[in-house]
């Protein structure tokens, strides 16, 4: 377990205080979430803002994110936790400090957003409940992928978050094919394999809707996703939607276990939300997930 994955010490026992941050970003000009040398990433920008305006004495660890997004992928509901060394009681400063030694987080949010670039924002910040882990406590992640099947392409105002598809699409065909992929399955055919990792996931929702004359979106939810899984599912279903493949083909791909090359581009994808259990179950969920990851590199 890496240091940033370890639980924070309980509040009030001289340990770190864990904060939850809700974050949104336009992924167009980022090389993904994760910090990379010489690359502009969301994590690097956020951590720089936290270093310049720490919500305590210091921020000694890297932030932990609910779901790492690839280059070009957006988020409206990303969740992050950060562990901070709290201020001593009565510490001087321009922002009031609470009984945990944490400054007013509404005001801190304003400071961070002044430091962050315009394509990344902290939407909310609060002290996390005991046992909360942005990554390991999560029980479900939600994504949206948008596609335009207009003959003229994409509305210019939507070009950064919507894929242009040059053929008419049938939501009925795509939903019929998607139904065969739901449930607990081995999604090896839809994932970039990682050595020692499992590709078994519970796909809970995969539903296409036409929200305007030429605009479609698919909502995708699962307990977790392996690398490129959502974009692979979308890419295969689009070929069904325009009639080039039959409705049974995605299920055949799943059964084959062989990765297909039909992967949709990153820019149509947005992480919209992350679900967590009730506060009293957060620690147990995190421990359960850590045990699974430790034994299978899940």
C-alpha positions as CSV (number, residue, x, y, z in Angstrom):
1,X,0.0,0.0,0.0
2,X,1.4,3.4,-0.9
3,X,1.5,6.1,1.8
4,X,-1.3,8.1,0.1
5,X,-3.6,5.1,0.3
6,X,-3.2,4.7,4.0
7,X,-6.1,5.8,6.3
8,X,-5.6,9.1,8.1
9,X,-5.1,9.0,11.8
10,X,-8.4,9.6,13.7
11,X,-9.4,13.2,14.1
12,X,-8.2,14.7,17.4
13,X,-5.4,12.2,18.0
14,X,-2.6,14.2,16.7
15,X,-2.8,12.7,13.3
16,X,-3.6,14.0,9.8
17,X,-7.1,15.4,8.9
18,X,-8.6,14.0,5.7
19,X,-10.5,16.4,3.4
20,X,-12.9,15.5,0.6
21,X,-12.7,17.7,-2.5
22,X,-15.2,17.6,-5.4
23,X,-13.5,18.5,-8.6
24,X,-14.5,19.4,-12.2
25,X,-12.3,19.8,-15.2
26,X,-12.2,20.1,-19.0
27,X,-9.8,17.4,-20.0
28,X,-9.0,18.8,-23.5
29,X,-5.6,20.3,-22.7
30,X,-4.6,17.9,-19.9
31,X,-2.5,14.8,-20.3
32,X,-4.9,13.0,-18.1
33,X,-5.4,13.0,-14.3
34,X,-2.1,11.5,-13.0
35,X,1.0,13.5,-12.5
36,X,3.6,12.9,-15.2
37,X,7.0,14.5,-15.6
38,X,7.0,17.3,-18.2
39,X,3.2,17.0,-18.8
40,X,0.3,19.2,-17.8
41,X,-2.1,17.1,-15.7
42,X,-5.0,17.7,-13.4
43,X,-3.3,16.2,-10.4
44,X,-0.2,18.4,-10.8
45,X,-2.3,21.6,-11.1
46,X,-4.4,20.7,-8.0
47,X,-1.4,19.7,-5.9
48,X,0.4,22.9,-6.8
49,X,-2.7,25.0,-5.6
50,X,-2.8,23.0,-2.4
51,X,0.9,23.6,-1.8
52,X,0.6,27.3,-2.3
53,X,-2.5,27.6,-0.1
54,X,-2.5,24.6,2.2
55,X,-5.6,23.9,4.3
56,X,-3.5,23.4,7.4
57,X,0.2,23.5,8.3
58,X,1.1,21.4,5.3
59,X,0.0,18.8,2.8
60,X,2.5,16.0,3.3
61,X,1.1,13.4,0.8
62,X,-0.2,13.2,-2.7
63,X,-3.9,13.5,-3.3
64,X,-5.9,10.4,-3.9
65,X,-8.6,10.3,-6.7
66,X,-11.7,8.2,-7.1
67,X,-11.0,7.5,-10.8
68,X,-7.9,8.3,-12.9
69,X,-9.0,9.7,-16.2
70,X,-7.0,9.5,-19.5
71,X,-5.8,12.4,-21.6
72,X,-8.8,14.3,-23.1
73,X,-11.4,12.8,-20.7
74,X,-13.5,15.3,-18.7
75,X,-15.0,15.3,-15.2
76,X,-18.0,17.0,-13.6
77,X,-18.1,14.8,-10.5
78,X,-14.5,13.7,-9.7
79,X,-13.8,13.1,-6.0
80,X,-10.4,13.5,-4.3
81,X,-9.1,13.2,-0.8
82,X,-6.2,15.0,0.7
83,X,-4.6,14.5,4.1
84,X,-3.3,17.7,5.9
85,X,-1.4,18.5,9.0
86,X,-3.9,20.7,10.9
87,X,-3.1,24.0,12.5
88,X,-2.5,24.1,16.2
89,X,-5.5,25.4,18.2
90,X,-5.6,29.2,18.2
91,X,-3.1,29.5,15.4
92,X,-2.9,33.0,14.0
93,X,-4.2,33.7,10.5
94,X,-6.6,35.6,8.3
95,X,-9.0,32.7,8.0
96,X,-10.8,31.2,11.0
97,X,-9.7,27.7,12.1
98,X,-12.1,25.1,13.5
99,X,-11.7,22.7,16.4
100,X,-9.8,20.2,14.1
101,X,-7.3,22.9,13.1
102,X,-8.8,23.3,9.6
103,X,-9.4,26.7,8.1
104,X,-12.8,27.8,6.6
105,X,-12.9,25.5,3.6
106,X,-15.4,27.7,1.7
107,X,-12.8,30.5,1.7
108,X,-10.0,28.1,0.9
109,X,-11.9,26.8,-2.1
110,X,-12.0,30.4,-3.3
111,X,-8.2,30.7,-2.9
112,X,-7.6,27.4,-4.8
113,X,-9.8,28.4,-7.6
114,X,-7.9,31.7,-8.1
115,X,-4.7,29.6,-8.4
116,X,-6.1,26.9,-10.7
117,X,-6.3,27.3,-14.4
118,X,-9.7,28.0,-15.9
119,X,-10.2,24.4,-17.1
120,X,-10.1,23.0,-13.5
121,X,-12.2,23.8,-10.5
122,X,-12.7,22.7,-6.9
123,X,-16.5,22.7,-6.5
124,X,-16.7,21.7,-2.9
125,X,-14.5,21.0,0.1
126,X,-15.2,19.5,3.5
127,X,-13.7,17.4,6.3
128,X,-14.2,13.8,5.3
129,X,-16.2,11.4,7.5
130,X,-14.1,8.8,9.4
131,X,-13.0,6.0,7.2
132,X,-13.5,7.9,3.9
133,X,-11.2,7.0,1.1
134,X,-11.9,8.6,-2.3
135,X,-10.7,5.6,-4.2
136,X,-11.3,2.6,-2.0
137,X,-14.6,3.6,-0.3
138,X,-16.3,4.1,-3.7
139,X,-19.1,1.7,-4.5
140,X,-20.0,3.0,-8.0
141,X,-18.7,5.3,-10.7
142,X,-20.8,7.0,-13.4
143,X,-19.7,8.1,-16.9
144,X,-21.4,9.8,-19.8
145,X,-20.4,9.6,-23.4
146,X,-21.9,12.0,-26.0
147,X,-22.1,11.5,-29.8
148,X,-23.5,13.6,-32.6
149,X,-24.8,11.8,-35.7
150,X,-25.6,15.0,-37.5
151,X,-24.6,14.9,-41.2
152,X,-22.7,18.2,-40.6
153,X,-20.8,17.0,-37.5
154,X,-20.8,18.5,-34.1
155,X,-22.2,21.9,-32.8
156,X,-19.0,24.0,-32.5
157,X,-19.8,24.7,-28.9
158,X,-19.9,21.0,-28.1
159,X,-16.8,20.0,-30.1
160,X,-14.6,19.3,-27.0
161,X,-17.0,16.9,-25.3
162,X,-19.0,15.3,-28.2
163,X,-17.8,12.8,-30.8
164,X,-18.9,13.4,-34.4
165,X,-20.2,10.2,-36.0
166,X,-20.8,10.4,-39.7
167,X,-23.6,7.8,-39.9
168,X,-27.2,7.8,-38.4
169,X,-27.3,5.8,-35.2
170,X,-30.1,3.7,-33.7
171,X,-30.5,3.8,-29.9
172,X,-32.7,0.7,-30.1
173,X,-30.0,-1.4,-31.7
174,X,-27.3,-0.1,-29.3
175,X,-29.5,-0.7,-26.2
176,X,-30.4,-4.2,-27.4
177,X,-26.7,-5.0,-27.7
178,X,-25.8,-3.3,-24.4
179,X,-28.3,-5.5,-22.5
180,X,-26.1,-8.5,-23.2
181,X,-23.1,-6.9,-21.4
182,X,-24.8,-6.0,-18.1
183,X,-23.9,-7.8,-14.9
184,X,-20.8,-9.3,-13.4
185,X,-18.6,-10.3,-16.3
186,X,-15.0,-10.7,-17.3
187,X,-14.4,-7.6,-19.5
188,X,-11.0,-8.7,-20.8
189,X,-12.1,-8.0,-24.3
190,X,-12.9,-4.4,-23.4
191,X,-9.9,-3.5,-21.2
192,X,-6.3,-2.7,-21.6
193,X,-4.7,-5.5,-19.7
194,X,-2.4,-4.8,-16.8
195,X,-0.2,-7.6,-15.6
196,X,-1.6,-9.4,-12.6
197,X,-4.8,-7.4,-12.7
198,X,-8.4,-8.7,-12.9
199,X,-10.8,-7.6,-15.6
200,X,-13.9,-8.8,-13.8
201,X,-16.3,-5.9,-13.2
202,X,-20.0,-5.5,-12.5
203,X,-21.5,-3.3,-15.2
204,X,-24.7,-1.9,-13.7
205,X,-25.9,0.5,-16.4
206,X,-25.2,0.9,-20.1
207,X,-28.1,2.9,-21.6
208,X,-28.3,5.1,-24.8
209,X,-30.7,8.0,-25.1
210,X,-31.3,10.5,-27.9
211,X,-31.4,13.8,-26.1
212,X,-31.8,16.0,-29.2
213,X,-32.4,15.5,-32.9
214,X,-28.8,14.7,-33.6
215,X,-27.3,14.3,-30.1
216,X,-27.1,11.0,-28.2
217,X,-25.5,10.1,-24.9
218,X,-24.8,6.8,-23.2
219,X,-24.8,6.5,-19.4
220,X,-22.4,3.9,-18.0
221,X,-22.2,2.8,-14.4
222,X,-20.2,0.1,-12.7
223,X,-18.5,-0.7,-9.4
224,X,-15.2,0.1,-11.0
225,X,-13.8,0.3,-14.5
226,X,-10.6,-1.1,-15.9
227,X,-8.4,0.9,-18.3
228,X,-10.2,2.1,-21.5
229,X,-13.3,0.0,-20.6
230,X,-15.9,2.7,-21.2
231,X,-14.4,3.9,-24.5
232,X,-14.1,0.3,-25.7
233,X,-17.8,-0.4,-24.9
234,X,-18.8,2.8,-26.7
235,X,-16.7,2.1,-29.7
236,X,-18.2,-1.4,-30.2
237,X,-21.7,-0.2,-29.7
238,X,-21.4,2.6,-32.2
239,X,-20.6,0.0,-34.9
240,X,-23.8,-1.7,-34.0
241,X,-25.8,1.5,-33.9
242,X,-24.9,2.5,-37.5
243,X,-25.7,-1.0,-38.8
244,X,-22.2,-2.2,-39.6
245,X,-22.3,-4.9,-36.9
246,X,-25.2,-7.0,-35.6
247,X,-26.7,-6.6,-32.1
248,X,-25.1,-9.9,-31.0
249,X,-21.6,-8.9,-31.9
250,X,-20.7,-7.0,-28.6
251,X,-21.7,-10.1,-26.6
252,X,-19.5,-12.3,-28.9
253,X,-16.6,-9.9,-28.4
254,X,-17.1,-10.2,-24.6
255,X,-17.2,-14.0,-24.8
256,X,-14.1,-14.2,-26.9
257,X,-11.9,-12.5,-24.3
258,X,-9.9,-10.9,-27.1
259,X,-9.6,-7.1,-27.1
260,X,-11.1,-5.4,-30.1
261,X,-9.6,-2.3,-31.7
262,X,-12.9,-0.3,-31.7
263,X,-12.1,2.3,-29.0
264,X,-14.0,5.6,-29.0
265,X,-11.9,8.8,-28.8
266,X,-11.4,10.2,-25.3
267,X,-13.0,13.6,-25.7
268,X,-16.6,12.4,-25.7
269,X,-16.2,10.9,-22.2
270,X,-17.0,12.6,-18.9
271,X,-16.9,11.2,-15.3
272,X,-20.1,12.5,-13.8
273,X,-20.3,11.1,-10.3
274,X,-18.9,8.7,-7.8
275,X,-21.2,7.0,-5.2
276,X,-20.2,6.1,-1.6
277,X,-22.0,4.1,1.1
278,X,-23.4,5.7,4.2
279,X,-20.8,7.2,6.5
280,X,-20.8,4.3,9.0
281,X,-19.9,1.8,6.2
282,X,-17.1,3.8,4.6
283,X,-14.2,2.2,6.5
284,X,-15.5,-1.3,5.9
285,X,-16.0,-0.7,2.2
286,X,-12.4,0.7,2.0
287,X,-11.0,-2.3,3.8
288,X,-12.9,-4.7,1.6
289,X,-11.7,-3.0,-1.6
290,X,-8.1,-2.8,-0.4
291,X,-8.2,-6.6,0.4
292,X,-9.5,-7.3,-3.1
293,X,-6.8,-5.1,-4.7
294,X,-4.0,-6.5,-2.6
295,X,-4.9,-10.1,-3.5
296,X,-5.6,-9.6,-7.2
297,X,-4.3,-6.2,-8.1
298,X,-7.9,-5.4,-9.0
